Amino acid sequence: MVTEPPLDEECLSVAARAYADSEMTDFPGLECPTLVTERLLLRTPHDEDVDAIAHLANNPRIAEMLTRMPHPYDVAAAQDFIKRVRSGEMGNCIYAITQMDTGVFMGSCGIHPSKHGEGLEIGYWLGEPYWGQGYATEAAQALIDLAFRATNIDELYITCRTINEGSRNVIRKSGFSFLMYGTDDSLYSGTVDVERYSLHRDRWIEMRYQA
């Protein structure tokens, strides 16, 4: 179990990087235990999450910021998500974001091989009721710490839509630096403009010493 403090800033929490359809075959030794932060428990999604997933994910404001989130999003889609996580089809680092105190499901996050370079990439989304409370930053920091501590990667990546100011704030506050503009194909929005960012291990170490 890995316990890490969150960063202090609060910000909007819908990321524009999908992690479906990816496998961890390039990082077979990466273990993804339950993660604990000050307010969150990141654990494997399970069947009891289906209704909450369907309710929160069935939101066009979320779908437009993600590449692999369909809309409408119903119970069948949530059940398929759980099935794919359980089978390992989506890799072994897909988490449910839940509140530590209540166990309430709030969203999902994960680590997957980067499609735009060597190394790993993180992604996350939160239901709209939980935006603006710092949960995305807290979850992202836990993923970042896990990725650098459990592997020997030098770079970690993340992508967001150019219109997603909230996710951009999370990314910058987490220490990532801008790499380039690009495009991605979104199930909901078609071809969209995105921004790609990277975080170097040296910068992560520097931020850990400053924390």
SEMAR-425189 format. One line per field, with one value per residue: x, y, z of N, C-alpha, C in turn; residue number from 1; residue in three letters. Coordinates in steps of 0.02 Angstrom, whole numbers. Example, Ala and Ser with C-alpha at 12.3 -4.5 7.8 and 13.67 -1.06 7.14 Angstrom:
nxx c(660 / 642) .
nyy c(-284 / -112) .
nzz c(390 / 354) .
caxx c(615 / 684) .
cayy c(-225 / -53) .
cazz c(390 / 357) .
cxx c(660 / 645) .
cyy c(-165 / 2) .
czz c(390 / 394) .
resi c(1 / 2) .
resn c(ALA / SER) .
***
This chain:
nxx c(42 / 26 / 51 / 18 / 33 / -82 / -68 / -85 / -172 / -338 / -438 / -529 / -585 / -589 / -506 / -428 / -377 / -385 / -380 / -423 / -420 / -285 / -134 / -26 / 88 / 217 / 269 / 281 / 316 / 257 / 169 / 10 / -50 / -181 / -209 / -183 / -230 / -237 / -376 / -431 / -467 / -396 / -442 / -471 / -598 / -765 / -911 / -1010 / -996 / -1060 / -1187 / -1158 / -1053 / -1119 / -1213 / -1133 / -1046 / -1128 / -1136 / -1127 / -1033 / -924 / -896 / -858 / -732 / -652 / -571 / -614 / -738 / -902 / -1061 / -1235 / -1204 / -1231 / -1297 / -1258 / -1140 / -1060 / -1054 / -983 / -862 / -816 / -804 / -700 / -596 / -582 / -542 / -417 / -398 / -386 / -268 / -174 / -183 / -297 / -405 / -537 / -593 / -622 / -704 / -617 / -676 / -812 / -826 / -887 / -906 / -821 / -759 / -638 / -469 / -304 / -152 / -60 / 24 / 106 / 38 / 102 / 236 / 383 / 369 / 255 / 83 / -37 / -212 / -376 / -542 / -677 / -839 / -959 / -1016 / -908 / -811 / -691 / -642 / -517 / -493 / -450 / -317 / -263 / -282 / -209 / -79 / -53 / -49 / 61 / 167 / 165 / 198 / 331 / 397 / 378 / 430 / 565 / 555 / 594 / 517 / 350 / 187 / 47 / -111 / -223 / -377 / -375 / -471 / -495 / -480 / -482 / -424 / -300 / -250 / -237 / -138 / -27 / -5 / 34 / 161 / 194 / 264 / 235 / 230 / 187 / 65 / -73 / -181 / -325 / -433 / -598 / -731 / -850 / -836 / -770 / -628 / -514 / -428 / -280 / -171 / -9 / 88 / 234 / 318 / 469 / 576 / 674 / 615 / 504 / 566 / 622 / 506 / 453 / 546 / 520 / 395) .
nyy c(-60 / 111 / 268 / 435 / 612 / 739 / 867 / 1043 / 1130 / 1157 / 1101 / 1089 / 931 / 843 / 740 / 729 / 615 / 454 / 285 / 165 / 11 / -15 / -102 / -170 / -228 / -187 / -158 / -268 / -295 / -202 / -172 / -140 / -86 / -60 / 112 / 241 / 402 / 564 / 591 / 497 / 332 / 228 / 98 / -67 / -67 / -131 / -241 / -180 / -48 / -17 / 51 / 180 / 216 / 217 / 318 / 434 / 441 / 459 / 588 / 725 / 827 / 767 / 665 / 739 / 780 / 669 / 535 / 404 / 387 / 344 / 418 / 418 / 345 / 197 / 73 / -51 / -16 / 18 / -105 / -177 / -109 / -143 / -281 / -286 / -229 / -327 / -437 / -401 / -340 / -204 / -177 / -181 / -76 / 3 / 106 / 131 / 284 / 328 / 396 / 407 / 410 / 380 / 286 / 313 / 305 / 401 / 420 / 372 / 315 / 289 / 203 / 186 / 121 / 246 / 315 / 402 / 406 / 336 / 252 / 287 / 338 / 438 / 442 / 509 / 530 / 620 / 618 / 748 / 806 / 808 / 894 / 1026 / 1014 / 971 / 835 / 773 / 815 / 756 / 619 / 608 / 637 / 525 / 425 / 469 / 459 / 320 / 272 / 319 / 264 / 128 / 89 / 107 / 216 / 368 / 471 / 530 / 540 / 644 / 692 / 820 / 895 / 1045 / 1136 / 1111 / 1184 / 1161 / 1031 / 1057 / 1141 / 1049 / 967 / 1054 / 1094 / 975 / 963 / 937 / 974 / 1069 / 989 / 976 / 1023 / 929 / 808 / 706 / 564 / 566 / 474 / 539 / 673 / 673 / 714 / 799 / 941 / 930 / 944 / 896 / 835 / 814 / 737 / 738 / 622 / 683 / 806 / 763 / 707 / 823 / 894 / 809 / 823 / 954 / 947) .
nzz c(0 / -42 / 26 / 3 / 20 / -37 / -168 / -135 / -206 / -270 / -405 / -562 / -632 / -746 / -852 / -1015 / -1071 / -1129 / -1067 / -1105 / -1201 / -1194 / -1147 / -1021 / -1068 / -1099 / -978 / -883 / -752 / -672 / -530 / -462 / -329 / -205 / -174 / -57 / -9 / 69 / 69 / -15 / -77 / -189 / -284 / -356 / -480 / -454 / -462 / -385 / -412 / -529 / -549 / -502 / -587 / -712 / -689 / -661 / -771 / -879 / -947 / -1048 / -1033 / -978 / -1071 / -1184 / -1153 / -1149 / -1239 / -1261 / -1203 / -1220 / -1267 / -1260 / -1094 / -1024 / -906 / -959 / -1027 / -918 / -853 / -949 / -944 / -814 / -833 / -929 / -857 / -756 / -831 / -870 / -989 / -1002 / -943 / -788 / -703 / -674 / -588 / -468 / -410 / -250 / -104 / 46 / 175 / 159 / 57 / -62 / -237 / -356 / -479 / -604 / -635 / -705 / -759 / -905 / -1054 / -1149 / -1295 / -1374 / -1366 / -1286 / -1129 / -992 / -969 / -885 / -842 / -803 / -736 / -661 / -585 / -613 / -492 / -407 / -449 / -438 / -308 / -279 / -292 / -411 / -427 / -315 / -342 / -461 / -415 / -336 / -434 / -509 / -415 / -394 / -524 / -544 / -435 / -445 / -567 / -687 / -771 / -858 / -901 / -884 / -951 / -1002 / -1070 / -1125 / -1181 / -1278 / -1239 / -1109 / -974 / -836 / -819 / -871 / -772 / -666 / -720 / -736 / -604 / -553 / -596 / -729 / -891 / -1039 / -1197 / -1336 / -1461 / -1528 / -1607 / -1568 / -1582 / -1537 / -1465 / -1441 / -1485 / -1607 / -1709 / -1612 / -1542 / -1445 / -1302 / -1258 / -1123 / -1017 / -880 / -801 / -716 / -634 / -605 / -535 / -421 / -368 / -335 / -238 / -135 / -102 / -51) .
caxx c(0 / 65 / 15 / 50 / -6 / -102 / -46 / -131 / -219 / -398 / -452 / -576 / -554 / -601 / -448 / -446 / -336 / -416 / -333 / -452 / -389 / -213 / -110 / 36 / 136 / 283 / 289 / 251 / 332 / 223 / 115 / -34 / -86 / -227 / -173 / -218 / -207 / -269 / -449 / -453 / -446 / -396 / -447 / -497 / -671 / -800 / -980 / -1051 / -986 / -1091 / -1238 / -1126 / -1017 / -1168 / -1243 / -1086 / -1015 / -1179 / -1135 / -1090 / -977 / -868 / -881 / -825 / -663 / -617 / -569 / -646 / -800 / -961 / -1120 / -1250 / -1167 / -1283 / -1275 / -1223 / -1072 / -1024 / -1040 / -929 / -800 / -796 / -783 / -635 / -547 / -572 / -507 / -350 / -395 / -368 / -209 / -185 / -178 / -359 / -429 / -596 / -578 / -674 / -691 / -590 / -720 / -880 / -825 / -925 / -871 / -821 / -731 / -589 / -405 / -261 / -87 / -57 / 79 / 94 / 29 / 136 / 307 / 401 / 351 / 187 / 38 / -92 / -276 / -424 / -603 / -720 / -907 / -966 / -1026 / -845 / -764 / -673 / -628 / -449 / -487 / -412 / -247 / -244 / -277 / -153 / -16 / -44 / -28 / 129 / 213 / 168 / 232 / 402 / 425 / 372 / 464 / 625 / 542 / 620 / 465 / 280 / 150 / -25 / -140 / -289 / -404 / -355 / -524 / -505 / -439 / -477 / -375 / -235 / -227 / -214 / -76 / 28 / 8 / 66 / 230 / 206 / 284 / 205 / 270 / 166 / -5 / -87 / -252 / -345 / -500 / -643 / -794 / -906 / -825 / -733 / -559 / -510 / -361 / -257 / -105 / 28 / 134 / 276 / 349 / 532 / 591 / 711 / 567 / 464 / 607 / 627 / 442 / 446 / 587 / 489 / 329) .
cayy c(0 / 172 / 325 / 496 / 673 / 773 / 935 / 1086 / 1166 / 1124 / 1119 / 1048 / 866 / 796 / 734 / 714 / 561 / 389 / 231 / 102 / -21 / -18 / -156 / -155 / -279 / -159 / -150 / -326 / -298 / -149 / -193 / -83 / -100 / -9 / 173 / 281 / 471 / 595 / 587 / 450 / 262 / 207 / 25 / -98 / -61 / -194 / -242 / -134 / 20 / -10 / 103 / 245 / 231 / 235 / 383 / 490 / 444 / 478 / 661 / 749 / 870 / 722 / 630 / 783 / 790 / 605 / 508 / 339 / 385 / 352 / 451 / 405 / 294 / 163 / 20 / -101 / 9 / 13 / -176 / -196 / -80 / -186 / -345 / -277 / -220 / -391 / -483 / -376 / -312 / -133 / -172 / -196 / -14 / 42 / 116 / 169 / 338 / 328 / 434 / 367 / 407 / 355 / 234 / 334 / 304 / 468 / 421 / 320 / 338 / 233 / 210 / 144 / 139 / 305 / 305 / 456 / 404 / 283 / 266 / 278 / 395 / 432 / 471 / 509 / 571 / 622 / 641 / 821 / 830 / 808 / 941 / 1086 / 1000 / 947 / 762 / 753 / 826 / 705 / 554 / 612 / 633 / 455 / 388 / 491 / 428 / 248 / 261 / 329 / 221 / 57 / 75 / 147 / 264 / 435 / 519 / 512 / 583 / 655 / 731 / 848 / 936 / 1115 / 1175 / 1086 / 1225 / 1130 / 977 / 1089 / 1164 / 990 / 944 / 1100 / 1092 / 911 / 968 / 922 / 1028 / 1064 / 959 / 993 / 1017 / 873 / 791 / 639 / 546 / 557 / 440 / 586 / 737 / 667 / 735 / 856 / 967 / 913 / 965 / 840 / 857 / 762 / 750 / 701 / 595 / 731 / 856 / 730 / 703 / 891 / 911 / 769 / 854 / 1017 / 935) .
cazz c(0 / -48 / 54 / -17 / 31 / -99 / -176 / -98 / -248 / -293 / -474 / -599 / -630 / -801 / -897 / -1084 / -1097 / -1116 / -1057 / -1129 / -1258 / -1186 / -1106 / -987 / -1089 / -1099 / -909 / -851 / -681 / -636 / -487 / -449 / -267 / -181 / -156 / -7 / -1 / 128 / 66 / -66 / -84 / -258 / -282 / -417 / -488 / -448 / -485 / -346 / -439 / -595 / -551 / -494 / -649 / -764 / -671 / -667 / -838 / -929 / -944 / -1108 / -1014 / -967 / -1134 / -1232 / -1132 / -1152 / -1307 / -1266 / -1165 / -1263 / -1239 / -1189 / -1059 / -985 / -861 / -999 / -1039 / -855 / -842 / -995 / -916 / -758 / -862 / -962 / -804 / -723 / -876 / -884 / -1056 / -998 / -903 / -717 / -664 / -680 / -520 / -448 / -362 / -199 / -44 / 100 / 233 / 144 / 7 / -120 / -301 / -385 / -546 / -620 / -657 / -721 / -790 / -965 / -1099 / -1189 / -1367 / -1411 / -1349 / -1240 / -1059 / -969 / -969 / -837 / -861 / -748 / -742 / -602 / -594 / -605 / -423 / -370 / -479 / -401 / -237 / -273 / -295 / -470 / -412 / -265 / -376 / -509 / -379 / -316 / -494 / -526 / -367 / -408 / -588 / -538 / -384 / -463 / -630 / -699 / -824 / -849 / -919 / -878 / -997 / -995 / -1125 / -1114 / -1235 / -1272 / -1208 / -1040 / -930 / -771 / -820 / -881 / -706 / -629 / -752 / -720 / -532 / -539 / -616 / -799 / -937 / -1104 / -1250 / -1403 / -1479 / -1572 / -1614 / -1549 / -1605 / -1481 / -1482 / -1435 / -1518 / -1669 / -1704 / -1567 / -1527 / -1378 / -1279 / -1227 / -1071 / -989 / -814 / -796 / -650 / -594 / -582 / -484 / -360 / -342 / -304 / -177 / -83 / -83 / -19) .
cxx c(44 / 24 / 53 / 5 / -26 / -65 / -101 / -186 / -279 / -412 / -500 / -544 / -570 / -541 / -469 / -401 / -369 / -363 / -365 / -412 / -313 / -194 / -43 / 91 / 208 / 311 / 261 / 264 / 296 / 165 / 75 / -77 / -139 / -186 / -216 / -187 / -244 / -344 / -475 / -428 / -453 / -391 / -472 / -573 / -704 / -874 / -1024 / -1045 / -1028 / -1141 / -1207 / -1087 / -1065 / -1198 / -1195 / -1058 / -1064 / -1189 / -1095 / -1031 / -915 / -848 / -842 / -751 / -621 / -618 / -609 / -710 / -860 / -1015 / -1178 / -1209 / -1215 / -1253 / -1236 / -1151 / -1030 / -1007 / -984 / -862 / -774 / -770 / -714 / -580 / -530 / -531 / -435 / -343 / -372 / -304 / -225 / -180 / -238 / -390 / -498 / -572 / -636 / -654 / -669 / -642 / -786 / -880 / -861 / -881 / -878 / -796 / -680 / -524 / -361 / -195 / -85 / 2 / 60 / 88 / 69 / 210 / 320 / 379 / 278 / 149 / -15 / -155 / -324 / -487 / -641 / -790 / -914 / -979 / -962 / -792 / -749 / -656 / -558 / -440 / -445 / -337 / -221 / -235 / -218 / -86 / -1 / -20 / 44 / 180 / 221 / 210 / 308 / 434 / 426 / 406 / 527 / 616 / 574 / 567 / 396 / 240 / 77 / -48 / -207 / -312 / -384 / -407 / -534 / -459 / -430 / -424 / -305 / -207 / -201 / -146 / -17 / 45 / 41 / 137 / 245 / 224 / 254 / 254 / 251 / 90 / -13 / -161 / -263 / -415 / -543 / -707 / -852 / -898 / -790 / -660 / -555 / -437 / -343 / -189 / -72 / 81 / 176 / 303 / 411 / 543 / 627 / 664 / 523 / 502 / 612 / 563 / 431 / 486 / 557 / 424 / 335) .
cyy c(62 / 230 / 388 / 556 / 703 / 838 / 980 / 1117 / 1124 / 1147 / 1070 / 984 / 819 / 795 / 712 / 660 / 495 / 337 / 164 / 76 / -22 / -75 / -138 / -203 / -253 / -150 / -207 / -330 / -245 / -176 / -131 / -97 / -47 / 52 / 214 / 350 / 500 / 586 / 531 / 379 / 244 / 131 / -1 / -87 / -130 / -186 / -192 / -62 / 34 / 48 / 173 / 265 / 254 / 304 / 441 / 497 / 465 / 554 / 687 / 794 / 829 / 689 / 674 / 795 / 726 / 579 / 444 / 332 / 394 / 393 / 440 / 347 / 261 / 109 / -35 / -81 / 4 / -60 / -200 / -169 / -124 / -253 / -340 / -266 / -287 / -439 / -462 / -345 / -240 / -123 / -183 / -135 / 32 / 45 / 148 / 222 / 342 / 371 / 388 / 357 / 371 / 296 / 252 / 334 / 373 / 470 / 365 / 352 / 278 / 254 / 163 / 165 / 200 / 287 / 355 / 459 / 347 / 302 / 256 / 344 / 384 / 465 / 467 / 546 / 567 / 644 / 715 / 844 / 837 / 853 / 997 / 1076 / 970 / 872 / 739 / 760 / 773 / 637 / 554 / 605 / 562 / 413 / 405 / 457 / 354 / 235 / 267 / 283 / 148 / 39 / 118 / 197 / 331 / 488 / 489 / 563 / 590 / 699 / 759 / 887 / 1009 / 1158 / 1157 / 1124 / 1193 / 1076 / 1005 / 1115 / 1106 / 969 / 989 / 1098 / 1027 / 909 / 953 / 984 / 1015 / 1035 / 985 / 992 / 957 / 864 / 719 / 627 / 530 / 523 / 489 / 647 / 733 / 685 / 799 / 877 / 952 / 944 / 906 / 868 / 798 / 785 / 706 / 678 / 646 / 785 / 826 / 726 / 771 / 910 / 871 / 798 / 919 / 1007 / 935) .
czz c(0 / -21 / 36 / 0 / -35 / -107 / -147 / -142 / -266 / -364 / -505 / -620 / -687 / -847 / -966 / -1113 / -1081 / -1105 / -1073 / -1188 / -1254 / -1140 / -1076 / -1007 / -1090 / -1029 / -867 / -776 / -639 / -596 / -466 / -388 / -254 / -157 / -108 / -6 / 59 / 128 / 23 / -53 / -157 / -259 / -349 / -422 / -481 / -463 / -448 / -370 / -501 / -597 / -545 / -556 / -703 / -751 / -685 / -738 / -892 / -929 / -1004 / -1091 / -998 / -1033 / -1182 / -1214 / -1136 / -1223 / -1314 / -1226 / -1211 / -1228 / -1286 / -1161 / -1010 / -940 / -898 / -1013 / -975 / -839 / -887 / -971 / -859 / -784 / -893 / -911 / -772 / -765 / -889 / -952 / -1056 / -958 / -830 / -673 / -677 / -611 / -519 / -399 / -313 / -140 / 12 / 155 / 219 / 96 / -57 / -183 / -333 / -457 / -555 / -644 / -672 / -752 / -849 / -1009 / -1141 / -1263 / -1408 / -1395 / -1303 / -1170 / -1046 / -970 / -916 / -866 / -803 / -769 / -676 / -621 / -578 / -533 / -383 / -400 / -429 / -328 / -226 / -279 / -354 / -458 / -364 / -298 / -424 / -473 / -356 / -375 / -512 / -480 / -381 / -471 / -580 / -486 / -405 / -529 / -635 / -755 / -807 / -862 / -908 / -918 / -977 / -1051 / -1103 / -1175 / -1223 / -1238 / -1134 / -992 / -862 / -769 / -831 / -814 / -664 / -655 / -732 / -646 / -511 / -565 / -689 / -839 / -1005 / -1155 / -1318 / -1408 / -1526 / -1580 / -1590 / -1576 / -1544 / -1504 / -1483 / -1480 / -1585 / -1659 / -1664 / -1558 / -1455 / -1365 / -1244 / -1180 / -1047 / -921 / -810 / -724 / -606 / -565 / -528 / -418 / -327 / -305 / -240 / -119 / -58 / -45 / 57) .
resi c(1 / 2 / 3 / 4 / 5 / 6 / 7 / 8 / 9 / 10 / 11 / 12 / 13 / 14 / 15 / 16 / 17 / 18 / 19 / 20 / 21 / 22 / 23 / 24 / 25 / 26 / 27 / 28 / 29 / 30 / 31 / 32 / 33 / 34 / 35 / 36 / 37 / 38 / 39 / 40 / 41 / 42 / 43 / 44 / 45 / 46 / 47 / 48 / 49 / 50 / 51 / 52 / 53 / 54 / 55 / 56 / 57 / 58 / 59 / 60 / 61 / 62 / 63 / 64 / 65 / 66 / 67 / 68 / 69 / 70 / 71 / 72 / 73 / 74 / 75 / 76 / 77 / 78 / 79 / 80 / 81 / 82 / 83 / 84 / 85 / 86 / 87 / 88 / 89 / 90 / 91 / 92 / 93 / 94 / 95 / 96 / 97 / 98 / 99 / 100 / 101 / 102 / 103 / 104 / 105 / 106 / 107 / 108 / 109 / 110 / 111 / 112 / 113 / 114 / 115 / 116 / 117 / 118 / 119 / 120 / 121 / 122 / 123 / 124 / 125 / 126 / 127 / 128 / 129 / 130 / 131 / 132 / 133 / 134 / 135 / 136 / 137 / 138 / 139 / 140 / 141 / 142 / 143 / 144 / 145 / 146 / 147 / 148 / 149 / 150 / 151 / 152 / 153 / 154 / 155 / 156 / 157 / 158 / 159 / 160 / 161 / 162 / 163 / 164 / 165 / 166 / 167 / 168 / 169 / 170 / 171 / 172 / 173 / 174 / 175 / 176 / 177 / 178 / 179 / 180 / 181 / 182 / 183 / 184 / 185 / 186 / 187 / 188 / 189 / 190 / 191 / 192 / 193 / 194 / 195 / 196 / 197 / 198 / 199 / 200 / 201 / 202 / 203 / 204 / 205 / 206 / 207 / 208 / 209 / 210 / 211) .
resn c(MET / VAL / THR / GLU / PRO / PRO / LEU / ASP / GLU / GLU / CYS / LEU / SER / VAL / ALA / ALA / ARG / ALA / TYR / ALA / ASP / SER / GLU / MET / THR / ASP / PHE / PRO / GLY / LEU / GLU / CYS / PRO / THR / LEU / VAL / THR / GLU / ARG / LEU / LEU / LEU / ARG / THR / PRO / HIS / ASP / GLU / ASP / VAL / ASP / ALA / ILE / ALA / HIS / LEU / ALA / ASN / ASN / PRO / ARG / ILE / ALA / GLU / MET / LEU / THR / ARG / MET / PRO / HIS / PRO / TYR / ASP / VAL / ALA / ALA / ALA / GLN / ASP / PHE / ILE / LYS / ARG / VAL / ARG / SER / GLY / GLU / MET / GLY / ASN / CYS / ILE / TYR / ALA / ILE / THR / GLN / MET / ASP / THR / GLY / VAL / PHE / MET / GLY / SER / CYS / GLY / ILE / HIS / PRO / SER / LYS / HIS / GLY / GLU / GLY / LEU / GLU / ILE / GLY / TYR / TRP / LEU / GLY / GLU / PRO / TYR / TRP / GLY / GLN / GLY / TYR / ALA / THR / GLU / ALA / ALA / GLN / ALA / LEU / ILE / ASP / LEU / ALA / PHE / ARG / ALA / THR / ASN / ILE / ASP / GLU / LEU / TYR / ILE / THR / CYS / ARG / THR / ILE / ASN / GLU / GLY / SER / ARG / ASN / VAL / ILE / ARG / LYS / SER / GLY / PHE / SER / PHE / LEU / MET / TYR / GLY / THR / ASP / ASP / SER / LEU / TYR / SER / GLY / THR / VAL / ASP / VAL / GLU / ARG / TYR / SER / LEU / HIS / ARG / ASP / ARG / TRP / ILE / GLU / MET / ARG / TYR / GLN / ALA) .
***
